[in-house]
Amino acid sequence: MKSLTVADAISSRMSVRAFTKDPVSKEMITKLLNISARAPSGTNTQPWKVYVLDGNTLKEVCAQVCAAYDAIAANPELAKEYQPGYTYYPSKWFSPYIDRRRENGWSLYGLLGITKGDKDKMHVQHRKNFQAFGAPVCLFFTIDKELGKGSMLDYGMFLQNFMVAARGEGLDTCPQAAWNDYSKIILPSVGAQDNEMLVCGMALGYADKSEIVNTFHTPRVPAEEFTTWLN
């Protein structure tokens, strides 16, 4: 496959929610991580740490998190036992962000034939996060808890580098904050130290183009709506 231009790799990147079983080599993942590590970071701190899971290790982590997720569905009080290391979303939603969130969620569910109030189908779809959407590889990204907010900004650039580089090689990804609630399961499973906080997980592989879920492309606000020109 001919490598994509940077612009094409960025434009074609999407959150893939169904993958084929085709493997991704260690050599390829190492290549992508080395490219990603060229991301800028304040005073070159390079705050990223990565755990790459595949095979039985990935299956075991998925099974443990799925079991916890199912248990919470049966007894919501158990959710108190599973908390993320940091707050990803606002405590109170407001426009225009809540509107975009709703559009995104209901557009995806509508495509999948999931209607409002159909909690069982919602549960099944959300559970696929914890199966890495069938991807052969899932990466977990951690950061030292003592680092500041600026390091999270640096981390975002590292993650974007990885996703764009993956697209350039014909691969697909899905960045997943959904894993964060289950860091108490994931971090010990990957051998993380006490000072590490889970930033997110990411499924990696090749998109299953036969799955309707992968026809879902989220819209973007045009530059004219979020840009102010000062002359």
C-alpha positions as MATLAB code, in Angstrom:
seq = 'MKSLTVADAISSRMSVRAFTKDPVSKEMITKLLNISARAPSGTNTQPWKVYVLDGNTLKEVCAQVCAAYDAIAANPELAKEYQPGYTYYPSKWFSPYIDRRRENGWSLYGLLGITKGDKDKMHVQHRKNFQAFGAPVCLFFTIDKELGKGSMLDYGMFLQNFMVAARGEGLDTCPQAAWNDYSKIILPSVGAQDNEMLVCGMALGYADKSEIVNTFHTPRVPAEEFTTWLN';
ca = [
       0.000    0.000    0.000;
       1.232    3.485   -0.875;
       1.645    5.658    2.215;
      -0.898    8.451    2.609;
       0.044   12.098    2.720;
      -0.111   13.672    6.174;
      -3.251   15.594    5.187;
      -4.959   12.449    3.895;
      -3.966   10.470    6.986;
      -5.451   13.147    9.248;
      -8.601   13.523    7.159;
      -9.256    9.772    6.929;
      -8.618    9.049   10.606;
     -11.764    7.985   12.426;
     -12.724    6.022   15.512;
     -13.114    2.503   14.162;
     -15.499    0.323   16.175;
     -15.091   -3.028   14.415;
     -11.775   -4.603   13.441;
     -10.639   -7.648   11.503;
      -8.487  -10.274   13.212;
      -5.526   -9.510   10.942;
      -2.443   -9.179   13.170;
      -0.234   -6.123   13.520;
       3.466   -6.914   13.876;
       5.623   -5.824   16.790;
       7.935   -4.191   14.260;
       5.123   -2.051   12.893;
       3.918   -0.998   16.344;
       7.481   -0.111   17.351;
       7.816    1.968   14.191;
       4.612    3.853   14.983;
       5.673    4.488   18.580;
       9.056    5.827   17.509;
       7.360    8.195   15.073;
       4.881    9.246   17.764;
       7.681   10.015   20.195;
       8.703   12.934   17.977;
       5.742   14.804   19.479;
       6.744   18.024   21.226;
       6.689   18.135   25.011;
       7.506   20.885   27.493;
      11.278   20.927   28.093;
      11.354   17.552   26.298;
       9.857   15.736   29.298;
       8.307   13.039   27.055;
       5.627   12.045   29.610;
       4.297    8.987   27.801;
       4.520    5.358   28.843;
       2.881    2.636   26.774;
       1.721   -0.940   27.365;
       0.951   -3.000   24.252;
      -1.425   -5.933   24.743;
      -2.346   -8.681   22.322;
      -3.089  -12.415   22.387;
      -4.018  -14.007   25.692;
      -2.970  -10.999   27.778;
      -5.447   -8.784   25.946;
      -8.162  -11.444   26.230;
      -7.635  -11.713   29.987;
      -7.826   -7.954   30.587;
     -10.908   -7.680   28.370;
     -12.584  -10.526   30.258;
     -11.902   -8.928   33.647;
     -13.177   -5.505   32.616;
     -16.240   -6.940   30.860;
     -17.085   -8.870   34.031;
     -16.840   -5.676   36.107;
     -18.922   -3.767   33.566;
     -21.634   -6.440   33.602;
     -21.616   -6.525   37.390;
     -22.213   -2.768   37.529;
     -25.137   -3.112   35.132;
     -26.678   -5.630   37.526;
     -25.819   -3.562   40.622;
     -25.120    0.152   39.871;
     -23.817    0.675   43.422;
     -20.645   -1.167   42.367;
     -19.732    1.768   40.097;
     -18.357    3.540   43.181;
     -15.534    1.001   43.228;
     -14.339    2.013   39.763;
     -13.197    5.603   39.324;
     -10.949    7.165   36.676;
      -7.670    8.758   37.626;
      -8.724   12.139   36.248;
     -11.886   13.923   35.113;
     -12.239   13.682   31.345;
     -15.672   15.254   30.896;
     -17.247   18.313   32.579;
     -19.263   17.738   35.751;
     -22.126   19.667   34.166;
     -22.689   19.718   30.407;
     -23.641   22.906   28.547;
     -24.060   24.133   24.964;
     -22.619   23.789   22.415;
     -20.777   20.769   23.827;
     -23.817   18.865   25.097;
     -25.460   19.323   21.695;
     -22.488   17.842   19.882;
     -22.316   14.990   22.363;
     -25.979   14.151   21.856;
     -25.706   14.381   18.082;
     -22.742   12.032   18.144;
     -24.346    9.469   20.424;
     -27.771    9.331   18.841;
     -26.395    9.347   15.300;
     -24.279    6.301   16.127;
     -27.096    4.529   17.933;
     -29.539    5.380   15.155;
     -27.233    3.794   12.594;
     -27.131    0.651   14.739;
     -30.895    0.584   15.270;
     -30.634    1.408   18.972;
     -33.492    3.575   20.197;
     -33.695    5.809   23.248;
     -34.438    3.745   26.334;
     -33.138    0.482   24.871;
     -30.691   -0.055   27.723;
     -29.879   -3.661   26.854;
     -28.675   -2.792   23.352;
     -26.796    0.238   24.669;
     -25.078   -1.994   27.192;
     -24.033   -4.453   24.496;
     -22.670   -1.720   22.241;
     -20.771    0.072   24.999;
     -19.387   -3.273   26.203;
     -17.582   -3.615   22.885;
     -15.202   -0.930   24.142;
     -13.943   -3.465   26.661;
     -13.369   -6.023   23.936;
     -11.253   -3.436   22.086;
     -13.901   -3.637   19.349;
     -12.368   -6.929   18.256;
      -8.966   -5.388   17.478;
      -5.933   -7.674   17.692;
      -4.008   -5.059   19.680;
      -4.895   -2.625   22.434;
      -2.480   -0.066   23.816;
      -2.771    1.461   27.273;
      -1.140    4.826   27.892;
      -0.080    6.013   31.326;
       1.460    9.134   32.816;
       3.170    9.921   36.110;
       0.561   11.320   38.509;
       2.908   14.091   39.647;
       3.177   15.706   36.225;
       1.115   18.821   35.468;
      -1.739   19.623   33.087;
       0.727   20.701   30.423;
       2.014   17.140   30.207;
      -1.501   15.984   29.323;
      -1.421   18.459   26.432;
       1.898   16.952   25.364;
       0.350   13.500   25.652;
      -2.481   14.458   23.313;
       0.035   15.355   20.622;
       1.770   12.008   21.113;
      -1.539   10.160   20.765;
      -2.472   12.108   17.647;
       0.921   11.330   16.135;
       0.301    7.645   16.736;
      -3.155    7.660   15.142;
      -2.033    9.634   12.103;
       1.076    7.490   11.640;
      -1.112    4.374   11.875;
      -3.420    5.699    9.165;
      -0.411    6.446    7.016;
       0.425    2.728    7.162;
      -3.133    1.641    6.338;
      -4.036    0.860    9.950;
      -6.956    2.113   12.009;
      -7.452    3.075   15.635;
     -10.044    3.935   18.234;
      -8.904    6.087   21.167;
     -10.918    5.008   24.209;
     -11.476    6.953   27.403;
     -14.016    4.263   28.345;
     -11.224    2.130   29.802;
     -10.350    4.818   32.358;
     -13.088    3.823   34.793;
     -11.438    0.425   35.140;
      -7.875    1.527   35.813;
      -7.868   -0.423   39.119;
      -8.107   -3.595   37.008;
      -5.926   -2.521   34.088;
      -2.939   -0.965   35.827;
      -2.058   -3.975   38.003;
      -2.664   -6.286   35.044;
      -0.064   -4.522   32.902;
       2.439   -4.161   35.737;
       2.142   -0.382   36.103;
       3.711    1.286   39.139;
       1.812    3.137   41.877;
       2.823    6.521   40.446;
       1.170    5.821   37.079;
      -2.258    7.055   35.979;
      -4.166    5.651   33.016;
      -4.613    8.281   30.294;
      -6.630    6.138   27.870;
      -6.664    2.932   25.891;
      -6.520    2.581   22.111;
      -7.617   -0.235   19.827;
      -5.312   -0.834   16.846;
      -5.776   -2.950   13.767;
      -7.508   -2.985   10.395;
     -11.085   -1.742   10.017;
     -13.700   -4.357    9.185;
     -15.304   -2.571    6.256;
     -18.229   -4.998    6.200;
     -19.516   -3.627    9.527;
     -22.050   -0.806    9.273;
     -20.669    0.869   12.399;
     -17.585    1.829   10.409;
     -19.662    3.925    8.012;
     -20.232    6.380   10.859;
     -18.213    9.565   10.376;
     -18.570   12.365   12.892;
     -19.032   15.917   11.582;
     -16.681   18.783   12.335;
     -17.421   22.452   12.894;
     -15.855   24.517   10.074;
     -12.953   26.814   10.864;
     -15.129   29.889   10.306;
     -17.139   29.013   13.422;
     -14.252   28.698   15.870;
     -11.709   31.160   14.477;
     -11.358   34.885   15.134;
      -9.128   36.884   12.782;
      -7.437   39.965   14.250;
      -5.827   42.427   11.835;
];
